[in-house]
Amino acid sequence: MSDLASHPILQGLEFGREIYSIEIHGNGRGDYVGIVREDDGPCRIVFRGPLVTENGRKLIRARGTLAWPKDTGT
C-alpha cells in the first residue's frame, strides 16, 4: 500500500487491511462501469462514469449507487 500512499489524493490517510474488491469495465468509448464488493458481505456499490482529463491528468469521474443481491424467493 505504500506506493498508493504517495499519491496526492491519498495524503493524510491511514490504511487498514484490504476488504474490498473492485472490477472496472470500459465500453471502448471512454465510459466505465464498475462494482465494489465487500469481502464476505452482501453490500455492493455500483458506479459508472466517463474517463476525463482534469488538470492534465486522466481520471474516471464516477457516481456510486448502493446495490445488493436480488431476493430470488427461493
Secondary structure, DSSP 8 states (H G I E B T S, - for coil): -HHHHTSGGGTT-------EEEEEEE-SSSEEEEEEEETT-S-EEEEEEEEEEETTEEEE--EEEEE-------
